[in-house]
C-alpha cells in the first residue's frame, strides 16, 4: 500500500481537527476554505477512511480521525525535533568533536576553549585524547580526530595549521638547586649537569628544537633519562635525577617540589598550533574554528 501524503496534508488535517471548523482552520493556515476542503478530501481518499463527519452545522472527528489526530500530533513533534536537530548539526551547533592534544595544550588553551564553547554551544559533545604530534597527524588523516593541538612547524599538505600561542622555554630545577633567577646567567652554567629530555619518538620536531637551544649555548647535553610526560620529568627532577627544559606554559598548575627559570634571552620559542584536515566535513569543526 502506497500513500502520496505530504507533511502539509497532515498539518492541514491537524488544523481542522483542532478547530472543527473549516473556515477558521483555513484562516489559520492562510489558505482558501475550498482549497483546504479539497486537501482534506484528498487525504481521506488516499487513506481510504473518513476522518471527519460533516453536516451543515458541525464538523466532528470520526474514531479514525481521533486516532490520527493523537498519533500525528505526537509524531510530528518528534519529526520537528529531528528536522531542527538536523539543521543545528548542519550549522555546527549540535554534534560531536574529537580532540587530540599534546599535554601542554591542556594547561589553559583547551580548558578555556571548552568553557567558551560550552557557554555558546552547550549541545556540542567532546572526546579528548592526549597523543603525540605524529599520531595526531595520522588520526587527522583518518578522521579519528577532528582537531589537534601540536608543537610542529610543518605538516602534510592535506592538513591545515594555525599557530595559537608562542611560548618561551624554562629550566626545571630541584627546589634546592643553587641556581635561581637571581644568579642564573645562561645555560652554559649547567653544561656538567644531567638533563632529562622528552623522548624524540614523542616528537622529533620538538626534540630538535630543544637541541637547537644547546647548540645556541655551545654544548651538547648529558642526557640521563628520556620520557614523554611532563609529570614524569618533574618527579625525576624533584628527586635529583637531573634537570630539564620544558615549554614555560607547562609550569602552570605545577605543585611538585621543583622551580623554574624562564629562558628569556635565547631566541628559540615553541608554538602551540591547532591542526585539522582539509578534507574533514564535520560541521562542528567549522564552528569550533570560529572560536580558534
C-alpha positions in Angstrom: 0.0 0.0 0.0 1.4 3.4 -1.0 0.3 6.8 0.1 1.1 10.1 -1.6 0.8 12.1 1.6 2.9 15.1 2.4 3.6 16.7 5.7 1.5 19.7 4.7 -1.6 17.4 4.4 -1.1 16.3 8.0 -0.8 19.9 9.1 -4.0 20.8 7.3 -5.7 17.8 9.0 -4.5 18.9 12.5 -5.7 22.4 11.9 -9.2 21.2 11.1 -9.2 18.7 13.9 -8.3 21.4 16.4 -10.7 24.0 15.1 -13.5 21.6 14.0 -14.4 24.4 11.6 -13.1 24.6 8.0 -13.2 28.4 7.6 -11.4 29.1 10.9 -8.8 26.4 10.1 -8.3 27.9 6.6 -7.8 31.4 8.1 -5.3 29.9 10.5 -3.4 28.3 7.6 -3.7 31.3 5.3 -5.3 29.3 2.5 -8.8 29.3 1.0 -11.6 27.3 2.5 -12.4 25.4 -0.7 -8.7 24.6 -1.1 -8.5 23.2 2.4 -11.6 21.1 1.9 -10.1 19.6 -1.3 -6.9 18.8 0.6 -8.8 17.0 3.4 -10.9 15.1 0.9 -7.7 14.1 -0.9 -6.2 12.9 2.4 -9.3 10.8 3.2 -9.2 9.3 -0.3 -5.6 8.4 -0.1 -6.1 6.7 3.3 -9.5 5.2 2.3 -11.1 6.4 5.5 -13.4 9.2 6.7 -11.7 11.5 9.1 -14.5 13.9 9.7 -18.3 13.7 10.0 -19.7 16.8 8.3 -23.2 18.4 8.3 -24.4 21.9 7.8 -23.8 22.9 11.4 -21.0 20.8 12.8 -17.7 19.1 12.0 -16.6 16.2 14.2 -13.8 13.7 14.2 -14.6 10.1 13.4 -12.9 7.4 15.6 -10.3 7.0 12.9 -9.8 10.8 12.9 -9.4 10.9 16.7 -6.7 8.3 16.5 -4.9 10.0 13.6 -5.0 13.4 15.4 -3.4 11.9 18.6 -0.7 10.0 16.8 0.2 12.6 14.2 0.4 15.3 16.8 2.8 13.2 18.8 5.0 12.1 15.9 5.0 15.5 14.1 6.6 17.0 17.2 9.2 14.3 17.1 9.8 14.9 13.4 10.0 18.6 14.0 12.7 18.0 16.6 14.5 15.7 14.2 14.4 18.3 11.4 15.6 21.1 13.7 18.4 19.0 15.1 19.4 18.2 11.5 19.6 21.9 10.8 21.6 22.6 14.0 24.0 19.8 13.1 24.5 21.4 9.7 25.1 24.7 11.3 27.6 23.1 13.8 25.6 23.9 16.8 24.9 20.2 17.7 27.2 17.3 17.2 30.4 15.6 18.4 34.1 16.7 18.1 37.1 14.5 18.8 40.2 16.4 20.1 43.8 15.3 20.1 46.4 17.2 22.0 49.9 17.4 23.5 49.9 17.7 27.3 50.8 21.4 27.4 47.6 22.3 25.5 45.6 21.1 28.5 47.2 23.8 30.7 44.9 26.5 29.7 44.3 26.6 25.9 41.9 23.7 25.7 40.1 24.3 29.0 39.5 27.9 28.1 38.3 26.9 24.6 35.9 24.3 26.0 34.4 26.7 28.5 33.7 29.2 25.8 32.1 26.6 23.5 30.0 25.2 26.3 28.7 28.6 27.1 27.7 29.4 23.5 27.1 25.9 22.1 26.1 23.6 25.0 24.9 20.7 22.8 28.4 20.0 21.3 29.9 17.0 22.9 33.7 16.4 23.1 36.1 13.4 23.2 39.6 14.3 24.4 42.7 12.2 23.9 46.3 13.0 24.7 48.7 11.8 21.9 52.0 12.8 20.4 52.3 15.1 17.4 52.7 12.4 14.7 49.8 10.3 16.0 47.6 13.4 15.8 48.6 13.9 12.2 47.8 10.2 11.4 44.5 10.4 13.2 43.5 13.6 11.5 44.1 12.0 8.1 41.9 9.0 9.0 39.4 11.4 10.7 39.6 9.6 14.0 40.1 13.0 15.5 38.7 16.3 14.1 41.2 18.7 15.5 44.6 18.5 17.1 46.9 20.7 19.2 50.5 20.1 18.3 54.0 21.6 18.6 55.0 21.3 15.0 56.2 23.8 12.4 55.5 21.7 9.3 52.5 19.4 8.4 51.4 17.4 5.3 49.7 19.3 2.5 46.3 18.0 3.4 46.5 19.4 6.9 45.8 23.0 7.9 47.8 24.6 10.7 47.4 27.8 12.6 49.6 29.0 15.5 47.7 29.7 18.7 50.3 30.5 21.2 54.1 31.3 21.2 55.8 30.0 24.3 59.3 30.5 25.8 61.2 27.7 27.4 62.1 27.3 31.0 64.6 25.4 33.0 63.3 22.9 35.5 65.5 22.5 38.6 65.1 20.9 42.0 63.8 23.3 44.6 67.1 23.2 46.5 69.3 23.8 43.4 72.0 26.6 43.9 70.9 28.4 40.7 67.9 30.7 40.8 66.6 33.5 38.7 68.9 35.9 40.5 72.3 34.2 39.8 71.4 32.5 36.5 73.2 34.0 33.5 73.0 31.4 30.7 72.5 27.7 30.1 76.3 27.0 29.8 76.4 27.2 33.7 74.7 23.8 33.6 76.9 22.0 31.0 78.1 19.4 33.5 74.6 18.6 34.8 72.5 15.6 33.6 69.4 16.6 31.6 66.0 14.8 31.4 64.7 15.1 27.9 61.4 14.5 26.1 61.8 11.3 24.1 62.5 12.1 20.4 60.0 9.4 19.5 57.2 11.5 21.1 58.1 14.5 18.8 61.2 14.6 16.7 60.4 18.2 15.8 60.2 19.3 19.4 63.4 17.3 20.3 65.3 19.1 17.5 64.0 22.4 18.8 65.4 21.6 22.3 68.7 20.5 20.8 68.9 23.9 18.9 68.9 25.5 22.4 72.0 23.6 23.4 73.7 24.3 20.0 73.0 28.0 20.6 74.5 27.8 24.1 77.6 25.9 22.7 77.5 22.5 24.4 76.0 19.0 24.0 73.9 18.0 27.0 74.5 14.9 29.1 71.2 13.0 28.9 70.3 10.9 31.9 66.7 10.0 31.2 64.0 10.3 28.5 60.3 10.4 29.0 57.1 11.6 27.3 55.2 13.2 30.2 56.0 16.4 31.9 54.8 15.0 35.2 57.5 12.3 35.0 60.1 14.9 34.3 59.1 16.9 37.3 59.2 13.8 39.6 62.7 12.9 38.3 63.9 16.5 38.7 62.4 16.7 42.2 64.4 13.6 43.2 67.6 14.9 41.8 67.9 12.6 38.7 68.7 15.6 36.6 67.3 18.9 35.3 65.2 19.7 32.3 63.9 22.2 29.8 60.1 22.5 29.1 57.7 25.0 27.5 57.1 27.7 30.1 53.3 27.1 29.9 53.9 23.7 31.5 54.7 25.2 34.8 51.1 26.4 35.2 49.4 24.5 38.0 52.6 22.6 38.8 52.7 21.7 42.5 55.8 19.5 42.7 59.0 20.4 44.6 60.7 22.0 41.6 61.5 25.5 40.4 61.5 27.2 37.0 63.8 29.7 35.4 62.4 31.2 32.2 65.0 31.3 29.3 64.0 34.7 28.1 67.3 35.6 26.4 67.5 32.7 23.9 65.9 33.1 20.5 64.2 29.7 20.5 60.5 29.6 21.0 57.9 26.9 20.7 54.5 27.4 19.0 51.4 25.5 20.1 49.2 25.2 16.9 45.8 23.9 16.0 45.7 21.4 13.1 42.8 19.9 11.2 42.3 18.0 7.9 41.2 20.0 4.9 39.0 17.0 4.0 37.0 17.0 7.2 33.4 17.8 6.6 32.2 17.7 10.2 30.1 20.9 10.6 31.0 21.2 14.2 34.7 21.6 13.2 33.8 24.7 11.2 32.0 26.1 14.3 35.0 25.4 16.6 37.4 27.1 14.2 35.4 30.3 14.6 36.4 30.1 18.3 40.0 29.2 17.5 
